[in-house]
Structures are given as C-alpha cells and as structure tokens.
C-alpha cells in the first residue's frame, strides 16, 4: 500500500507537506504495477500526459530504436516532459522487473488547490532542469574525452592535423 509517509521519502515529495501528499492520494487509481518487459510509456504516443513516480523497481529509458539511454531506480520521476508540454512521449520506459509506480494524472492535479498545483509544476521543472544539467555535463565530459583521444592519436602520428 502506498502511503503519504512512503511518498514523503521520495525526493520529489520531500518538500511537500503530508497534507499536500494526502490530497494527491485521493485518486484510487494512483498506484500501478508493471511486470518485466512491460512498457509503461511508448515513445511518440500521446496515450496520456501523466507523470510517474517510481516507488519500487527499476526501469530502462530507450529511444525510438530501443537503444539504451539510462536507467531509473526507486524515487525517480518520469513522464514530466509530456505532462508539462502536452506533447507526445519523447522516450520509451520499460520495466526491468516488477515495478510499482504512482501515476499522477492531469485531472487529479487540477482537483487540488492552486498552490499545490504550482508546487507540483515547480517540482517537475526542477526535475527537468536537473536532467538538462546532467546531460550538459555528459556532453562536456564526452567532448573532453574526444579531444584527449584526438590529441593522443596526433601525438602518435596516427592522425594528421586538420588543414
């Protein structure tokens, strides 16, 4: 059973009050279970604009060609881009074993007071900013590694200087 105490331990909900979490838990269809290999989100679909909090288990995020992007573990949130932008899903999310999620749908959010709606959106925006910063750092790290490789190849005479 998913309780407000359990959700309060999740990073996304740590700044929320217990009353705010209780308000979200009013939806009886909030908790869903998925089995290994089951798709929670399919890229390109506009099946829902719901956001998911991963309570238990691990999921893999893949692109349209089903190439690995990353893994997410308990406490992670996903689906936030479609929730905010109302655009089709940008990745696939696949359960790697038994997975339990809390699905927060637009209608549930629209039923709570405006202050809580804004806190949810602010939390989702913070999640997006954090992910963007992580991706930027990965790009910088990859660029540095490529530059080091090119330098090493040139030093060994295996790669000529560009004209």
ABEGO torsion letter per residue (X at the ends): XBBAAAAAABAAAAABBAAAAAAAAABAAABBBBBBGBBABBBGBAABABBBBBABEBBBBBBAAGBBABBBBBGBBBGAAAAAAGBBBABBBBBABBBBBBBBBAAAAAABBAAAAAAAAAAAAAAAAAAAAAAAAAAAAAAAAAAAAAAAAAAAGABBBBX
